[in-house]
Amino acid sequence: MSGFDWPVLMRAGMRGLGLKPDEFWALSPAELALMLGRDEGRAPLDRAGLSALAEAFPDKVEGEQNE
């Protein structure tokens, strides 16, 4: 079973970054990864990527009525 190594992440966040427990637990995994420098090399979302996301996850389904 794979998962998060919580003791390592907690040490990195609270000892390494100096976060308070409530600050650590309020972060999303993506935010923590960013703070730890784990997303380096990942390109920012561009217009094409945003369009692909909007097409894959539309706000409104075709034929849906506004309520």
PDBQT receptor file of N, H, CA, C and O in Angstrom, charges set to zero:
ATOM      1  N   MET A   1       0.844  -1.181   0.000  1.00  0.00    +0.000 N 
ATOM      2  CA  MET A   1       0.000   0.000   0.000  1.00  0.00    +0.000 C 
ATOM      3  C   MET A   1       0.891   1.247   0.000  1.00  0.00    +0.000 C 
ATOM      4  O   MET A   1       1.797   1.374   0.824  1.00  0.00    +0.000 OA
ATOM      5  N   SER A   2       0.625   2.152  -0.923  1.00  0.00    +0.000 N 
ATOM      6  H   SER A   2      -0.111   2.049  -1.592  1.00  0.00    +0.000 HD
ATOM      7  CA  SER A   2       1.393   3.388  -0.942  1.00  0.00    +0.000 C 
ATOM      8  C   SER A   2       0.550   4.509  -0.367  1.00  0.00    +0.000 C 
ATOM      9  O   SER A   2      -0.678   4.478  -0.441  1.00  0.00    +0.000 OA
ATOM     10  N   GLY A   3       1.200   5.472   0.191  1.00  0.00    +0.000 N 
ATOM     11  H   GLY A   3       2.198   5.497   0.251  1.00  0.00    +0.000 HD
ATOM     12  CA  GLY A   3       0.494   6.589   0.790  1.00  0.00    +0.000 C 
ATOM     13  C   GLY A   3       1.490   7.650   1.199  1.00  0.00    +0.000 C 
ATOM     14  O   GLY A   3       2.653   7.624   0.799  1.00  0.00    +0.000 OA
ATOM     15  N   PHE A   4       1.021   8.568   1.990  1.00  0.00    +0.000 N 
ATOM     16  H   PHE A   4       0.076   8.588   2.315  1.00  0.00    +0.000 HD
ATOM     17  CA  PHE A   4       1.871   9.638   2.470  1.00  0.00    +0.000 C 
ATOM     18  C   PHE A   4       2.695   9.158   3.665  1.00  0.00    +0.000 C 
ATOM     19  O   PHE A   4       2.193   8.428   4.519  1.00  0.00    +0.000 OA
ATOM     20  N   ASP A   5       3.936   9.565   3.716  1.00  0.00    +0.000 N 
ATOM     21  H   ASP A   5       4.343  10.158   3.021  1.00  0.00    +0.000 HD
ATOM     22  CA  ASP A   5       4.786   9.289   4.869  1.00  0.00    +0.000 C 
ATOM     23  C   ASP A   5       4.607  10.474   5.815  1.00  0.00    +0.000 C 
ATOM     24  O   ASP A   5       5.404  11.412   5.816  1.00  0.00    +0.000 OA
ATOM     25  N   TRP A   6       3.533  10.411   6.628  1.00  0.00    +0.000 N 
ATOM     26  H   TRP A   6       2.886   9.649   6.627  1.00  0.00    +0.000 HD
ATOM     27  CA  TRP A   6       3.147  11.546   7.464  1.00  0.00    +0.000 C 
ATOM     28  C   TRP A   6       4.241  12.022   8.418  1.00  0.00    +0.000 C 
ATOM     29  O   TRP A   6       4.428  13.232   8.550  1.00  0.00    +0.000 OA
ATOM     30  N   PRO A   7       4.976  11.124   9.093  1.00  0.00    +0.000 N 
ATOM     31  CA  PRO A   7       6.033  11.626   9.978  1.00  0.00    +0.000 C 
ATOM     32  C   PRO A   7       7.082  12.465   9.237  1.00  0.00    +0.000 C 
ATOM     33  O   PRO A   7       7.527  13.494   9.744  1.00  0.00    +0.000 OA
ATOM     34  N   VAL A   8       7.472  12.022   8.041  1.00  0.00    +0.000 N 
ATOM     35  H   VAL A   8       7.110  11.186   7.629  1.00  0.00    +0.000 HD
ATOM     36  CA  VAL A   8       8.458  12.772   7.257  1.00  0.00    +0.000 C 
ATOM     37  C   VAL A   8       7.869  14.106   6.810  1.00  0.00    +0.000 C 
ATOM     38  O   VAL A   8       8.535  15.137   6.903  1.00  0.00    +0.000 OA
ATOM     39  N   LEU A   9       6.628  14.098   6.327  1.00  0.00    +0.000 N 
ATOM     40  H   LEU A   9       6.087  13.261   6.251  1.00  0.00    +0.000 HD
ATOM     41  CA  LEU A   9       5.989  15.333   5.887  1.00  0.00    +0.000 C 
ATOM     42  C   LEU A   9       5.792  16.314   7.038  1.00  0.00    +0.000 C 
ATOM     43  O   LEU A   9       5.983  17.519   6.873  1.00  0.00    +0.000 OA
ATOM     44  N   MET A  10       5.414  15.800   8.194  1.00  0.00    +0.000 N 
ATOM     45  H   MET A  10       5.259  14.821   8.328  1.00  0.00    +0.000 HD
ATOM     46  CA  MET A  10       5.219  16.664   9.363  1.00  0.00    +0.000 C 
ATOM     47  C   MET A  10       6.547  17.291   9.802  1.00  0.00    +0.000 C 
ATOM     48  O   MET A  10       6.596  18.476  10.130  1.00  0.00    +0.000 OA
ATOM     49  N   ARG A  11       7.623  16.493   9.808  1.00  0.00    +0.000 N 
ATOM     50  H   ARG A  11       7.583  15.530   9.542  1.00  0.00    +0.000 HD
ATOM     51  CA  ARG A  11       8.939  17.046  10.156  1.00  0.00    +0.000 C 
ATOM     52  C   ARG A  11       9.358  18.110   9.152  1.00  0.00    +0.000 C 
ATOM     53  O   ARG A  11       9.869  19.162   9.535  1.00  0.00    +0.000 OA
ATOM     54  N   ALA A  12       9.143  17.838   7.873  1.00  0.00    +0.000 N 
ATOM     55  H   ALA A  12       8.728  16.983   7.562  1.00  0.00    +0.000 HD
ATOM     56  CA  ALA A  12       9.522  18.813   6.842  1.00  0.00    +0.000 C 
ATOM     57  C   ALA A  12       8.717  20.097   6.995  1.00  0.00    +0.000 C 
ATOM     58  O   ALA A  12       9.265  21.193   6.882  1.00  0.00    +0.000 OA
ATOM     59  N   GLY A  13       7.430  19.966   7.248  1.00  0.00    +0.000 N 
ATOM     60  H   GLY A  13       6.984  19.076   7.339  1.00  0.00    +0.000 HD
ATOM     61  CA  GLY A  13       6.574  21.141   7.366  1.00  0.00    +0.000 C 
ATOM     62  C   GLY A  13       6.781  21.918   8.647  1.00  0.00    +0.000 C 
ATOM     63  O   GLY A  13       6.921  23.141   8.625  1.00  0.00    +0.000 OA
ATOM     64  N   MET A  14       6.802  21.210   9.768  1.00  0.00    +0.000 N 
ATOM     65  H   MET A  14       6.689  20.216   9.786  1.00  0.00    +0.000 HD
ATOM     66  CA  MET A  14       6.863  21.904  11.057  1.00  0.00    +0.000 C 
ATOM     67  C   MET A  14       8.283  22.249  11.480  1.00  0.00    +0.000 C 
ATOM     68  O   MET A  14       8.525  23.348  11.980  1.00  0.00    +0.000 OA
ATOM     69  N   ARG A  15       9.221  21.333  11.290  1.00  0.00    +0.000 N 
ATOM     70  H   ARG A  15       9.024  20.441  10.884  1.00  0.00    +0.000 HD
ATOM     71  CA  ARG A  15      10.611  21.640  11.648  1.00  0.00    +0.000 C 
ATOM     72  C   ARG A  15      11.303  22.400  10.529  1.00  0.00    +0.000 C 
ATOM     73  O   ARG A  15      11.905  23.450  10.754  1.00  0.00    +0.000 OA
ATOM     74  N   GLY A  16      11.209  21.861   9.325  1.00  0.00    +0.000 N 
ATOM     75  H   GLY A  16      10.720  21.009   9.142  1.00  0.00    +0.000 HD
ATOM     76  CA  GLY A  16      11.923  22.448   8.195  1.00  0.00    +0.000 C 
ATOM     77  C   GLY A  16      11.389  23.806   7.766  1.00  0.00    +0.000 C 
ATOM     78  O   GLY A  16      12.156  24.743   7.545  1.00  0.00    +0.000 OA
ATOM     79  N   LEU A  17      10.068  23.907   7.650  1.00  0.00    +0.000 N 
ATOM     80  H   LEU A  17       9.444  23.146   7.830  1.00  0.00    +0.000 HD
ATOM     81  CA  LEU A  17       9.460  25.163   7.199  1.00  0.00    +0.000 C 
ATOM     82  C   LEU A  17       9.007  26.053   8.342  1.00  0.00    +0.000 C 
ATOM     83  O   LEU A  17       8.667  27.217   8.129  1.00  0.00    +0.000 OA
ATOM     84  N   GLY A  18       9.001  25.517   9.545  1.00  0.00    +0.000 N 
ATOM     85  H   GLY A  18       9.278  24.572   9.718  1.00  0.00    +0.000 HD
ATOM     86  CA  GLY A  18       8.597  26.315  10.701  1.00  0.00    +0.000 C 
ATOM     87  C   GLY A  18       7.098  26.568  10.793  1.00  0.00    +0.000 C 
ATOM     88  O   GLY A  18       6.663  27.543  11.404  1.00  0.00    +0.000 OA
ATOM     89  N   LEU A  19       6.307  25.683  10.181  1.00  0.00    +0.000 N 
ATOM     90  H   LEU A  19       6.661  24.891   9.684  1.00  0.00    +0.000 HD
ATOM     91  CA  LEU A  19       4.852  25.844  10.229  1.00  0.00    +0.000 C 
ATOM     92  C   LEU A  19       4.313  25.410  11.581  1.00  0.00    +0.000 C 
ATOM     93  O   LEU A  19       4.842  24.487  12.200  1.00  0.00    +0.000 OA
ATOM     94  N   LYS A  20       3.269  26.070  12.035  1.00  0.00    +0.000 N 
ATOM     95  H   LYS A  20       2.839  26.820  11.532  1.00  0.00    +0.000 HD
ATOM     96  CA  LYS A  20       2.540  25.629  13.228  1.00  0.00    +0.000 C 
ATOM     97  C   LYS A  20       1.647  24.471  12.807  1.00  0.00    +0.000 C 
ATOM     98  O   LYS A  20       1.287  24.375  11.634  1.00  0.00    +0.000 OA
ATOM     99  N   PRO A  21       1.277  23.584  13.738  1.00  0.00    +0.000 N 
ATOM    100  CA  PRO A  21       0.452  22.440  13.363  1.00  0.00    +0.000 C 
ATOM    101  C   PRO A  21      -0.810  22.819  12.580  1.00  0.00    +0.000 C 
ATOM    102  O   PRO A  21      -1.129  22.171  11.583  1.00  0.00    +0.000 OA
ATOM    103  N   ASP A  22      -1.530  23.857  13.017  1.00  0.00    +0.000 N 
ATOM    104  H   ASP A  22      -1.270  24.383  13.827  1.00  0.00    +0.000 HD
ATOM    105  CA  ASP A  22      -2.750  24.222  12.294  1.00  0.00    +0.000 C 
ATOM    106  C   ASP A  22      -2.442  24.742  10.892  1.00  0.00    +0.000 C 
ATOM    107  O   ASP A  22      -3.245  24.557   9.978  1.00  0.00    +0.000 OA
ATOM    108  N   GLU A  23      -1.300  25.385  10.712  1.00  0.00    +0.000 N 
ATOM    109  H   GLU A  23      -0.648  25.536  11.455  1.00  0.00    +0.000 HD
ATOM    110  CA  GLU A  23      -0.895  25.845   9.384  1.00  0.00    +0.000 C 
ATOM    111  C   GLU A  23      -0.547  24.647   8.491  1.00  0.00    +0.000 C 
ATOM    112  O   GLU A  23      -0.907  24.612   7.314  1.00  0.00    +0.000 OA
ATOM    113  N   PHE A  24       0.154  23.673   9.067  1.00  0.00    +0.000 N 
ATOM    114  H   PHE A  24       0.447  23.701  10.023  1.00  0.00    +0.000 HD
ATOM    115  CA  PHE A  24       0.510  22.471   8.316  1.00  0.00    +0.000 C 
ATOM    116  C   PHE A  24      -0.735  21.738   7.848  1.00  0.00    +0.000 C 
ATOM    117  O   PHE A  24      -0.848  21.401   6.669  1.00  0.00    +0.000 OA
ATOM    118  N   TRP A  25      -1.675  21.485   8.758  1.00  0.00    +0.000 N 
ATOM    119  H   TRP A  25      -1.584  21.758   9.715  1.00  0.00    +0.000 HD
ATOM    120  CA  TRP A  25      -2.860  20.706   8.416  1.00  0.00    +0.000 C 
ATOM    121  C   TRP A  25      -3.830  21.461   7.514  1.00  0.00    +0.000 C 
ATOM    122  O   TRP A  25      -4.698  20.844   6.897  1.00  0.00    +0.000 OA
ATOM    123  N   ALA A  26      -3.700  22.768   7.427  1.00  0.00    +0.000 N 
ATOM    124  H   ALA A  26      -2.995  23.269   7.928  1.00  0.00    +0.000 HD
ATOM    125  CA  ALA A  26      -4.563  23.551   6.535  1.00  0.00    +0.000 C 
ATOM    126  C   ALA A  26      -4.077  23.514   5.087  1.00  0.00    +0.000 C 
ATOM    127  O   ALA A  26      -4.824  23.883   4.180  1.00  0.00    +0.000 OA
ATOM    128  N   LEU A  27      -2.842  23.076   4.855  1.00  0.00    +0.000 N 
ATOM    129  H   LEU A  27      -2.235  22.776   5.591  1.00  0.00    +0.000 HD
ATOM    130  CA  LEU A  27      -2.291  23.015   3.505  1.00  0.00    +0.000 C 
ATOM    131  C   LEU A  27      -2.825  21.828   2.726  1.00  0.00    +0.000 C 
ATOM    132  O   LEU A  27      -3.092  20.770   3.296  1.00  0.00    +0.000 OA
ATOM    133  N   SER A  28      -2.979  22.004   1.432  1.00  0.00    +0.000 N 
ATOM    134  H   SER A  28      -2.762  22.863   0.969  1.00  0.00    +0.000 HD
ATOM    135  CA  SER A  28      -3.269  20.869   0.558  1.00  0.00    +0.000 C 
ATOM    136  C   SER A  28      -1.938  20.178   0.248  1.00  0.00    +0.000 C 
ATOM    137  O   SER A  28      -0.881  20.786   0.411  1.00  0.00    +0.000 OA
ATOM    138  N   PRO A  29      -1.972  18.924  -0.193  1.00  0.00    +0.000 N 
ATOM    139  CA  PRO A  29      -0.717  18.269  -0.581  1.00  0.00    +0.000 C 
ATOM    140  C   PRO A  29       0.037  19.055  -1.658  1.00  0.00    +0.000 C 
ATOM    141  O   PRO A  29       1.266  19.108  -1.633  1.00  0.00    +0.000 OA
ATOM    142  N   ALA A  30      -0.682  19.663  -2.596  1.00  0.00    +0.000 N 
ATOM    143  H   ALA A  30      -1.681  19.621  -2.617  1.00  0.00    +0.000 HD
ATOM    144  CA  ALA A  30      -0.028  20.447  -3.648  1.00  0.00    +0.000 C 
ATOM    145  C   ALA A  30       0.662  21.679  -3.068  1.00  0.00    +0.000 C 
ATOM    146  O   ALA A  30       1.763  22.029  -3.492  1.00  0.00    +0.000 OA
ATOM    147  N   GLU A  31       0.028  22.332  -2.111  1.00  0.00    +0.000 N 
ATOM    148  H   GLU A  31      -0.867  22.047  -1.766  1.00  0.00    +0.000 HD
ATOM    149  CA  GLU A  31       0.646  23.507  -1.481  1.00  0.00    +0.000 C 
ATOM    150  C   GLU A  31       1.907  23.115  -0.709  1.00  0.00    +0.000 C 
ATOM    151  O   GLU A  31       2.922  23.808  -0.772  1.00  0.00    +0.000 OA
ATOM    152  N   LEU A  32       1.833  22.001   0.017  1.00  0.00    +0.000 N 
ATOM    153  H   LEU A  32       1.008  21.438   0.068  1.00  0.00    +0.000 HD
ATOM    154  CA  LEU A  32       3.007  21.542   0.760  1.00  0.00    +0.000 C 
ATOM    155  C   LEU A  32       4.140  21.192  -0.203  1.00  0.00    +0.000 C 
ATOM    156  O   LEU A  32       5.296  21.535   0.048  1.00  0.00    +0.000 OA
ATOM    157  N   ALA A  33       3.816  20.511  -1.302  1.00  0.00    +0.000 N 
ATOM    158  H   ALA A  33       2.878  20.233  -1.506  1.00  0.00    +0.000 HD
ATOM    159  CA  ALA A  33       4.833  20.163  -2.294  1.00  0.00    +0.000 C 
ATOM    160  C   ALA A  33       5.484  21.413  -2.857  1.00  0.00    +0.000 C 
ATOM    161  O   ALA A  33       6.701  21.452  -3.039  1.00  0.00    +0.000 OA
ATOM    162  N   LEU A  34       4.688  22.433  -3.134  1.00  0.00    +0.000 N 
ATOM    163  H   LEU A  34       3.700  22.402  -2.986  1.00  0.00    +0.000 HD
ATOM    164  CA  LEU A  34       5.222  23.689  -3.649  1.00  0.00    +0.000 C 
ATOM    165  C   LEU A  34       6.171  24.329  -2.632  1.00  0.00    +0.000 C 
ATOM    166  O   LEU A  34       7.256  24.787  -2.990  1.00  0.00    +0.000 OA
ATOM    167  N   MET A  35       5.759  24.358  -1.372  1.00  0.00    +0.000 N 
ATOM    168  H   MET A  35       4.878  23.986  -1.080  1.00  0.00    +0.000 HD
ATOM    169  CA  MET A  35       6.588  24.961  -0.330  1.00  0.00    +0.000 C 
ATOM    170  C   MET A  35       7.895  24.200  -0.133  1.00  0.00    +0.000 C 
ATOM    171  O   MET A  35       8.918  24.781   0.228  1.00  0.00    +0.000 OA
ATOM    172  N   LEU A  36       7.847  22.893  -0.375  1.00  0.00    +0.000 N 
ATOM    173  H   LEU A  36       7.016  22.420  -0.668  1.00  0.00    +0.000 HD
ATOM    174  CA  LEU A  36       9.044  22.063  -0.217  1.00  0.00    +0.000 C 
ATOM    175  C   LEU A  36       9.894  22.020  -1.482  1.00  0.00    +0.000 C 
ATOM    176  O   LEU A  36      10.943  21.376  -1.508  1.00  0.00    +0.000 OA
ATOM    177  N   GLY A  37       9.440  22.708  -2.534  1.00  0.00    +0.000 N 
ATOM    178  H   GLY A  37       8.588  23.230  -2.513  1.00  0.00    +0.000 HD
ATOM    179  CA  GLY A  37      10.198  22.743  -3.783  1.00  0.00    +0.000 C 
ATOM    180  C   GLY A  37      10.072  21.480  -4.596  1.00  0.00    +0.000 C 
ATOM    181  O   GLY A  37      10.943  21.181  -5.412  1.00  0.00    +0.000 OA
ATOM    182  N   ARG A  38       8.998  20.726  -4.388  1.00  0.00    +0.000 N 
ATOM    183  H   ARG A  38       8.290  20.969  -3.725  1.00  0.00    +0.000 HD
ATOM    184  CA  ARG A  38       8.837  19.444  -5.069  1.00  0.00    +0.000 C 
ATOM    185  C   ARG A  38       8.222  19.550  -6.457  1.00  0.00    +0.000 C 
ATOM    186  O   ARG A  38       8.167  18.551  -7.174  1.00  0.00    +0.000 OA
ATOM    187  N   ASP A  39       7.765  20.713  -6.850  1.00  0.00    +0.000 N 
ATOM    188  H   ASP A  39       7.810  21.524  -6.267  1.00  0.00    +0.000 HD
ATOM    189  CA  ASP A  39       7.126  20.829  -8.167  1.00  0.00    +0.000 C 
ATOM    190  C   ASP A  39       8.025  21.539  -9.175  1.00  0.00    +0.000 C 
ATOM    191  O   ASP A  39       7.562  21.935 -10.245  1.00  0.00    +0.000 OA
ATOM    192  N   GLU A  40       9.284  21.700  -8.848  1.00  0.00    +0.000 N 
ATOM    193  H   GLU A  40       9.660  21.378  -7.979  1.00  0.00    +0.000 HD
ATOM    194  CA  GLU A  40      10.199  22.380  -9.764  1.00  0.00    +0.000 C 
ATOM    195  C   GLU A  40      10.247  21.635 -11.092  1.00  0.00    +0.000 C 
ATOM    196  O   GLU A  40      10.259  20.404 -11.133  1.00  0.00    +0.000 OA
ATOM    197  N   GLY A  41      10.273  22.396 -12.162  1.00  0.00    +0.000 N 
ATOM    198  H   GLY A  41      10.264  23.395 -12.129  1.00  0.00    +0.000 HD
ATOM    199  CA  GLY A  41      10.308  21.783 -13.478  1.00  0.00    +0.000 C 
ATOM    200  C   GLY A  41       8.933  21.572 -14.074  1.00  0.00    +0.000 C 
ATOM    201  O   GLY A  41       8.818  21.253 -15.258  1.00  0.00    +0.000 OA
ATOM    202  N   ARG A  42       7.896  21.743 -13.290  1.00  0.00    +0.000 N 
ATOM    203  H   ARG A  42       7.990  22.002 -12.329  1.00  0.00    +0.000 HD
ATOM    204  CA  ARG A  42       6.539  21.589 -13.807  1.00  0.00    +0.000 C 
ATOM    205  C   ARG A  42       6.132  22.922 -14.432  1.00  0.00    +0.000 C 
ATOM    206  O   ARG A  42       6.220  23.974 -13.799  1.00  0.00    +0.000 OA
ATOM    207  N   ALA A  43       5.690  22.857 -15.668  1.00  0.00    +0.000 N 
ATOM    208  H   ALA A  43       5.618  22.003 -16.182  1.00  0.00    +0.000 HD
ATOM    209  CA  ALA A  43       5.301  24.078 -16.381  1.00  0.00    +0.000 C 
ATOM    210  C   ALA A  43       3.984  24.622 -15.812  1.00  0.00    +0.000 C 
ATOM    211  O   ALA A  43       3.110  23.850 -15.417  1.00  0.00    +0.000 OA
ATOM    212  N   PRO A  44       3.849  25.938 -15.772  1.00  0.00    +0.000 N 
ATOM    213  CA  PRO A  44       2.588  26.520 -15.309  1.00  0.00    +0.000 C 
ATOM    214  C   PRO A  44       1.467  26.212 -16.304  1.00  0.00    +0.000 C 
ATOM    215  O   PRO A  44       1.717  25.919 -17.473  1.00  0.00    +0.000 OA
ATOM    216  N   LEU A  45       0.250  26.284 -15.823  1.00  0.00    +0.000 N 
ATOM    217  H   LEU A  45       0.047  26.522 -14.873  1.00  0.00    +0.000 HD
ATOM    218  CA  LEU A  45      -0.913  26.043 -16.668  1.00  0.00    +0.000 C 
ATOM    219  C   LEU A  45      -1.010  27.141 -17.715  1.00  0.00    +0.000 C 
ATOM    220  O   LEU A  45      -1.037  28.326 -17.382  1.00  0.00    +0.000 OA
ATOM    221  N   ASP A  46      -1.063  26.739 -18.998  1.00  0.00    +0.000 N 
ATOM    222  H   ASP A  46      -1.041  25.777 -19.268  1.00  0.00    +0.000 HD
ATOM    223  CA  ASP A  46      -1.193  27.721 -20.069  1.00  0.00    +0.000 C 
ATOM    224  C   ASP A  46      -2.618  27.681 -20.626  1.00  0.00    +0.000 C 
ATOM    225  O   ASP A  46      -3.452  26.916 -20.142  1.00  0.00    +0.000 OA
ATOM    226  N   ARG A  47      -2.894  28.494 -21.632  1.00  0.00    +0.000 N 
ATOM    227  H   ARG A  47      -2.216  29.115 -22.025  1.00  0.00    +0.000 HD
ATOM    228  CA  ARG A  47      -4.238  28.587 -22.203  1.00  0.00    +0.000 C 
ATOM    229  C   ARG A  47      -4.705  27.233 -22.740  1.00  0.00    +0.000 C 
ATOM    230  O   ARG A  47      -5.860  26.858 -22.537  1.00  0.00    +0.000 OA
ATOM    231  N   ALA A  48      -3.830  26.498 -23.419  1.00  0.00    +0.000 N 
ATOM    232  H   ALA A  48      -2.892  26.802 -23.584  1.00  0.00    +0.000 HD
ATOM    233  CA  ALA A  48      -4.200  25.191 -23.962  1.00  0.00    +0.000 C 
ATOM    234  C   ALA A  48      -4.562  24.216 -22.836  1.00  0.00    +0.000 C 
ATOM    235  O   ALA A  48      -5.521  23.453 -22.948  1.00  0.00    +0.000 OA
ATOM    236  N   GLY A  49      -3.790  24.251 -21.763  1.00  0.00    +0.000 N 
ATOM    237  H   GLY A  49      -3.011  24.871 -21.672  1.00  0.00    +0.000 HD
ATOM    238  CA  GLY A  49      -4.084  23.377 -20.622  1.00  0.00    +0.000 C 
ATOM    239  C   GLY A  49      -5.393  23.737 -19.958  1.00  0.00    +0.000 C 
ATOM    240  O   GLY A  49      -6.164  22.858 -19.575  1.00  0.00    +0.000 OA
ATOM    241  N   LEU A  50      -5.649  25.045 -19.819  1.00  0.00    +0.000 N 
ATOM    242  H   LEU A  50      -5.022  25.759 -20.131  1.00  0.00    +0.000 HD
ATOM    243  CA  LEU A  50      -6.905  25.493 -19.237  1.00  0.00    +0.000 C 
ATOM    244  C   LEU A  50      -8.086  25.087 -20.113  1.00  0.00    +0.000 C 
ATOM    245  O   LEU A  50      -9.115  24.645 -19.603  1.00  0.00    +0.000 OA
ATOM    246  N   SER A  51      -7.942  25.235 -21.417  1.00  0.00    +0.000 N 
ATOM    247  H   SER A  51      -7.106  25.594 -21.831  1.00  0.00    +0.000 HD
ATOM    248  CA  SER A  51      -9.008  24.838 -22.344  1.00  0.00    +0.000 C 
ATOM    249  C   SER A  51      -9.287  23.338 -22.259  1.00  0.00    +0.000 C 
ATOM    250  O   SER A  51     -10.442  22.913 -22.291  1.00  0.00    +0.000 OA
ATOM    251  N   ALA A  52      -8.240  22.553 -22.151  1.00  0.00    +0.000 N 
ATOM    252  H   ALA A  52      -7.302  22.898 -22.125  1.00  0.00    +0.000 HD
ATOM    253  CA  ALA A  52      -8.405  21.101 -22.030  1.00  0.00    +0.000 C 
ATOM    254  C   ALA A  52      -9.136  20.744 -20.739  1.00  0.00    +0.000 C 
ATOM    255  O   ALA A  52      -9.993  19.861 -20.738  1.00  0.00    +0.000 OA
ATOM    256  N   LEU A  53      -8.803  21.427 -19.636  1.00  0.00    +0.000 N 
ATOM    257  H   LEU A  53      -8.106  22.144 -19.637  1.00  0.00    +0.000 HD
ATOM    258  CA  LEU A  53      -9.507  21.181 -18.378  1.00  0.00    +0.000 C 
ATOM    259  C   LEU A  53     -10.979  21.586 -18.468  1.00  0.00    +0.000 C 
ATOM    260  O   LEU A  53     -11.856  20.867 -17.989  1.00  0.00    +0.000 OA
ATOM    261  N   ALA A  54     -11.245  22.741 -19.084  1.00  0.00    +0.000 N 
ATOM    262  H   ALA A  54     -10.533  23.325 -19.473  1.00  0.00    +0.000 HD
ATOM    263  CA  ALA A  54     -12.624  23.219 -19.229  1.00  0.00    +0.000 C 
ATOM    264  C   ALA A  54     -13.447  22.267 -20.075  1.00  0.00    +0.000 C 
ATOM    265  O   ALA A  54     -14.629  22.055 -19.805  1.00  0.00    +0.000 OA
ATOM    266  N   GLU A  55     -12.830  21.695 -21.095  1.00  0.00    +0.000 N 
ATOM    267  H   GLU A  55     -11.870  21.868 -21.314  1.00  0.00    +0.000 HD
ATOM    268  CA  GLU A  55     -13.541  20.734 -21.950  1.00  0.00    +0.000 C 
ATOM    269  C   GLU A  55     -13.787  19.417 -21.207  1.00  0.00    +0.000 C 
ATOM    270  O   GLU A  55     -14.851  18.814 -21.342  1.00  0.00    +0.000 OA
ATOM    271  N   ALA A  56     -12.813  18.982 -20.434  1.00  0.00    +0.000 N 
ATOM    272  H   ALA A  56     -11.949  19.472 -20.325  1.00  0.00    +0.000 HD
ATOM    273  CA  ALA A  56     -12.946  17.718 -19.698  1.00  0.00    +0.000 C 
ATOM    274  C   ALA A  56     -13.907  17.834 -18.520  1.00  0.00    +0.000 C 
ATOM    275  O   ALA A  56     -14.576  16.863 -18.167  1.00  0.00    +0.000 OA
ATOM    276  N   PHE A  57     -13.980  19.012 -17.914  1.00  0.00    +0.000 N 
ATOM    277  H   PHE A  57     -13.436  19.801 -18.201  1.00  0.00    +0.000 HD
ATOM    278  CA  PHE A  57     -14.822  19.222 -16.738  1.00  0.00    +0.000 C 
ATOM    279  C   PHE A  57     -15.675  20.473 -16.923  1.00  0.00    +0.000 C 
ATOM    280  O   PHE A  57     -15.429  21.496 -16.284  1.00  0.00    +0.000 OA
ATOM    281  N   PRO A  58     -16.680  20.391 -17.801  1.00  0.00    +0.000 N 
ATOM    282  CA  PRO A  58     -17.494  21.588 -18.081  1.00  0.00    +0.000 C 
ATOM    283  C   PRO A  58     -18.313  22.018 -16.865  1.00  0.00    +0.000 C 
ATOM    284  O   PRO A  58     -18.734  21.193 -16.054  1.00  0.00    +0.000 OA
ATOM    285  N   ASP A  59     -18.527  23.331 -16.760  1.00  0.00    +0.000 N 
ATOM    286  H   ASP A  59     -18.185  24.001 -17.418  1.00  0.00    +0.000 HD
ATOM    287  CA  ASP A  59     -19.361  23.863 -15.687  1.00  0.00    +0.000 C 
ATOM    288  C   ASP A  59     -20.824  23.502 -15.892  1.00  0.00    +0.000 C 
ATOM    289  O   ASP A  59     -21.592  23.421 -14.933  1.00  0.00    +0.000 OA
ATOM    290  N   LYS A  60     -21.203  23.290 -17.131  1.00  0.00    +0.000 N 
ATOM    291  H   LYS A  60     -20.579  23.356 -17.910  1.00  0.00    +0.000 HD
ATOM    292  CA  LYS A  60     -22.596  23.037 -17.469  1.00  0.00    +0.000 C 
ATOM    293  C   LYS A  60     -22.653  21.885 -18.470  1.00  0.00    +0.000 C 
ATOM    294  O   LYS A  60     -21.920  21.876 -19.459  1.00  0.00    +0.000 OA
ATOM    295  N   VAL A  61     -23.517  20.928 -18.208  1.00  0.00    +0.000 N 
ATOM    296  H   VAL A  61     -24.112  20.935 -17.404  1.00  0.00    +0.000 HD
ATOM    297  CA  VAL A  61     -23.693  19.800 -19.108  1.00  0.00    +0.000 C 
ATOM    298  C   VAL A  61     -24.648  20.203 -20.208  1.00  0.00    +0.000 C 
ATOM    299  O   VAL A  61     -25.632  20.897 -19.955  1.00  0.00    +0.000 OA
ATOM    300  N   GLU A  62     -24.365  19.772 -21.438  1.00  0.00    +0.000 N 
ATOM    301  H   GLU A  62     -23.565  19.209 -21.644  1.00  0.00    +0.000 HD
ATOM    302  CA  GLU A  62     -25.211  20.117 -22.582  1.00  0.00    +0.000 C 
ATOM    303  C   GLU A  62     -26.651  19.703 -22.311  1.00  0.00    +0.000 C 
ATOM    304  O   GLU A  62     -26.907  18.566 -21.914  1.00  0.00    +0.000 OA
ATOM    305  N   GLY A  63     -27.597  20.625 -22.524  1.00  0.00    +0.000 N 
ATOM    306  H   GLY A  63     -27.389  21.549 -22.846  1.00  0.00    +0.000 HD
ATOM    307  CA  GLY A  63     -29.008  20.372 -22.293  1.00  0.00    +0.000 C 
ATOM    308  C   GLY A  63     -29.462  20.647 -20.876  1.00  0.00    +0.000 C 
ATOM    309  O   GLY A  63     -30.654  20.548 -20.587  1.00  0.00    +0.000 OA
ATOM    310  N   GLU A  64     -28.548  20.988 -19.987  1.00  0.00    +0.000 N 
ATOM    311  H   GLU A  64     -27.580  21.069 -20.222  1.00  0.00    +0.000 HD
ATOM    312  CA  GLU A  64     -28.891  21.257 -18.586  1.00  0.00    +0.000 C 
ATOM    313  C   GLU A  64     -29.562  22.626 -18.482  1.00  0.00    +0.000 C 
ATOM    314  O   GLU A  64     -29.139  23.575 -19.142  1.00  0.00    +0.000 OA
ATOM    315  N   GLN A  65     -30.584  22.730 -17.675  1.00  0.00    +0.000 N 
ATOM    316  H   GLN A  65     -30.928  21.959 -17.139  1.00  0.00    +0.000 HD
ATOM    317  CA  GLN A  65     -31.316  23.961 -17.488  1.00  0.00    +0.000 C 
ATOM    318  C   GLN A  65     -30.776  24.713 -16.270  1.00  0.00    +0.000 C 
ATOM    319  O   GLN A  65     -30.403  24.098 -15.271  1.00  0.00    +0.000 OA
ATOM    320  N   ASN A  66     -30.736  26.043 -16.357  1.00  0.00    +0.000 N 
ATOM    321  H   ASN A  66     -31.039  26.543 -17.168  1.00  0.00    +0.000 HD
ATOM    322  CA  ASN A  66     -30.357  26.860 -15.200  1.00  0.00    +0.000 C 
ATOM    323  C   ASN A  66     -31.480  26.850 -14.189  1.00  0.00    +0.000 C 
ATOM    324  O   ASN A  66     -32.652  26.900 -14.560  1.00  0.00    +0.000 OA
ATOM    325  N   GLU A  67     -31.142  26.787 -12.937  1.00  0.00    +0.000 N 
ATOM    326  H   GLU A  67     -30.190  26.746 -12.635  1.00  0.00    +0.000 HD
ATOM    327  CA  GLU A  67     -32.175  26.816 -11.890  1.00  0.00    +0.000 C 
ATOM    328  C   GLU A  67     -31.997  28.001 -11.009  1.00  0.00    +0.000 C 
ATOM    329  O   GLU A  67     -32.771  28.196 -10.071  1.00  0.00    +0.000 OA
TER     330      GLU A  67
